């Protein structure tokens, strides 16, 4: 695998939030865009060490690794420890497509009691716990940027976005965090 890791995040040094919301650039992670038919999921899950979910808006999580359902045959797999997932996937012997997109994305952790409110400043989804429980994920819009939204805890979300939209997404989240404080 080619080393495509970016040593300095476009969000390095960014700070934001309010009394009820913390915005934190997430540490570097490796990411794989995965496409596969349903009959390949068991072998791919075994190779990655995380269950690849088959149901909409769900995720699988094991240790530092998460598999986020994005579509009927599409997932974003994130390893917060920076593990080499491409090598793990090479020997599976099942039909799949995997692309290392670690260089493309950055993530922002949005946490605190006002996290939902801050995100809803630019996101049209219902983020209540009933509609978007812990472990829920979706590809959605935030302002004019496409994001992948992942609820990791009751009051914590991981917002994945393309590097080129990172400043815009962080700025809009900061505005939402300020509104959540009122």
C-alpha positions as CSV (number, residue, x, y, z in Angstrom):
1,X,0.0,0.0,0.0
2,X,1.3,3.4,-0.9
3,X,1.7,5.8,2.1
4,X,-0.9,8.4,1.4
5,X,-1.2,9.6,5.0
6,X,-1.2,13.4,5.4
7,X,1.1,14.4,8.2
8,X,-0.7,17.6,9.0
9,X,-4.4,17.9,9.0
10,X,-6.1,20.8,7.4
11,X,-7.8,21.2,10.8
12,X,-4.6,21.4,12.8
13,X,-4.9,24.1,15.4
14,X,-8.6,24.6,14.9
15,X,-10.6,25.1,18.1
16,X,-14.3,25.8,18.5
17,X,-17.4,25.2,20.5
18,X,-19.3,26.8,23.3
19,X,-20.3,26.1,26.9
20,X,-22.4,23.2,25.6
21,X,-20.5,21.9,22.5
22,X,-16.9,20.9,22.0
23,X,-15.5,20.8,18.4
24,X,-12.3,18.8,18.2
25,X,-10.4,17.8,15.0
26,X,-10.1,14.0,15.2
27,X,-6.7,12.4,15.1
28,X,-5.5,10.9,11.9
29,X,-7.3,7.6,10.9
30,X,-7.1,5.3,8.0
31,X,-10.3,4.9,5.9
32,X,-11.4,2.5,3.2
33,X,-14.3,3.0,0.8
34,X,-15.7,-0.6,0.5
35,X,-18.1,-2.0,-2.0
36,X,-19.2,-5.6,-2.0
37,X,-22.2,-7.9,-2.6
38,X,-24.0,-9.4,0.5
39,X,-22.4,-12.8,0.0
40,X,-18.9,-11.3,0.6
41,X,-19.7,-9.6,3.9
42,X,-18.8,-12.5,6.2
43,X,-15.3,-12.9,4.8
44,X,-14.7,-9.2,4.7
45,X,-15.9,-8.8,8.3
46,X,-13.6,-11.6,9.4
47,X,-10.6,-10.0,7.5
48,X,-11.3,-6.6,9.0
49,X,-12.1,-7.7,12.5
50,X,-15.4,-5.8,12.6
51,X,-18.9,-6.7,11.5
52,X,-19.9,-5.0,8.3
53,X,-23.6,-4.1,8.8
54,X,-26.2,-5.0,6.2
55,X,-29.0,-2.7,7.5
56,X,-29.4,1.0,6.6
57,X,-28.2,3.7,9.0
58,X,-26.2,1.1,11.1
59,X,-22.6,0.5,12.0
60,X,-20.3,-2.2,13.3
61,X,-17.6,-1.4,15.8
62,X,-14.7,-3.3,17.3
63,X,-11.9,-1.6,19.1
64,X,-10.6,1.3,17.0
65,X,-12.4,0.1,13.9
66,X,-15.8,1.1,12.6
67,X,-17.8,0.0,9.5
68,X,-20.4,2.5,8.5
69,X,-23.3,1.5,6.2
70,X,-23.7,4.1,3.4
71,X,-25.7,2.2,0.9
72,X,-26.9,-1.3,-0.1
73,X,-23.4,-2.4,-1.1
74,X,-21.3,0.5,0.2
75,X,-19.4,1.2,3.5
76,X,-16.9,3.5,4.9
77,X,-14.5,1.6,7.2
78,X,-12.5,3.8,9.7
79,X,-9.6,2.7,11.8
80,X,-8.8,5.3,14.4
81,X,-5.5,3.5,15.2
82,X,-4.3,3.8,11.6
83,X,-4.3,0.1,10.9
84,X,-3.5,-1.2,7.4
85,X,-6.9,-2.4,6.2
86,X,-5.9,-2.8,2.5
87,X,-3.5,-5.6,3.3
88,X,-6.1,-7.3,5.4
89,X,-8.6,-7.2,2.5
90,X,-6.2,-8.5,-0.1
91,X,-6.4,-12.1,0.8
92,X,-10.1,-12.5,1.3
93,X,-10.8,-14.3,-2.0
94,X,-14.3,-12.7,-2.3
95,X,-15.7,-10.2,-4.7
96,X,-15.2,-6.6,-3.4
97,X,-13.8,-3.2,-4.2
98,X,-11.7,-1.4,-1.7
99,X,-10.1,2.0,-2.0
100,X,-7.9,3.7,0.6
101,X,-9.4,7.2,1.1
102,X,-7.4,8.1,4.2
103,X,-6.0,11.2,2.3
104,X,-9.4,12.4,1.2
105,X,-11.3,12.7,4.5
106,X,-10.9,14.5,7.8
107,X,-13.1,14.2,10.8
108,X,-14.5,16.5,13.5
109,X,-15.7,15.3,16.8
110,X,-18.8,17.2,18.0
111,X,-19.6,16.5,21.6
112,X,-21.5,17.8,24.6
113,X,-25.1,18.3,25.5
114,X,-25.6,20.7,22.6
115,X,-24.0,18.5,19.9
116,X,-27.3,17.7,18.2
117,X,-28.3,21.3,18.0
118,X,-24.9,22.3,16.6
119,X,-25.2,19.7,13.8
120,X,-28.8,20.5,13.1
121,X,-27.7,24.1,12.2
122,X,-26.8,22.6,8.8
123,X,-28.2,19.1,8.7
124,X,-31.8,18.3,7.7
125,X,-31.9,15.0,9.6
126,X,-33.8,14.3,12.8
127,X,-30.9,13.6,15.3
128,X,-33.0,12.7,18.3
129,X,-31.9,9.5,20.0
130,X,-35.1,7.8,18.9
131,X,-34.4,8.5,15.2
132,X,-30.6,8.5,15.3
133,X,-29.5,6.2,18.2
134,X,-25.9,5.5,19.3
135,X,-24.2,3.6,16.4
136,X,-26.4,5.2,13.7
137,X,-24.7,6.7,10.7
138,X,-25.6,8.2,7.4
139,X,-24.2,10.1,4.4
140,X,-26.0,13.4,4.4
141,X,-25.7,17.1,3.7
142,X,-24.3,19.6,6.1
143,X,-24.9,23.1,4.6
144,X,-23.7,22.5,1.1
145,X,-21.1,19.8,1.9
146,X,-21.6,16.1,1.8
147,X,-20.6,14.5,5.2
148,X,-20.8,11.1,6.8
149,X,-22.4,11.5,10.2
150,X,-21.7,8.8,12.9
151,X,-23.2,8.9,16.4
152,X,-20.6,7.3,18.6
153,X,-22.1,8.2,22.0
154,X,-25.3,9.7,23.3
155,X,-23.8,13.2,23.0
156,X,-20.9,12.6,20.6
157,X,-20.8,12.6,16.8
158,X,-18.0,12.0,14.3
159,X,-18.5,14.2,11.3
160,X,-16.4,12.9,8.3
161,X,-15.9,15.3,5.4
162,X,-13.7,15.8,2.4
163,X,-10.5,17.8,3.2
164,X,-11.5,20.5,0.7
165,X,-14.7,21.1,2.7
166,X,-13.1,21.0,6.2
167,X,-12.9,24.7,6.8
168,X,-16.5,25.3,5.7
169,X,-17.8,22.4,7.8
170,X,-15.8,23.4,10.9
171,X,-17.0,27.0,10.6
172,X,-20.6,26.1,10.2
173,X,-20.3,23.7,13.2
174,X,-18.8,26.6,15.2
175,X,-21.8,28.8,14.3
176,X,-24.1,26.0,15.3
177,X,-22.2,25.5,18.6
178,X,-22.6,29.2,19.4
179,X,-26.4,29.0,18.7
180,X,-26.6,25.9,21.0
181,X,-25.2,27.9,23.9
182,X,-28.2,30.3,23.8
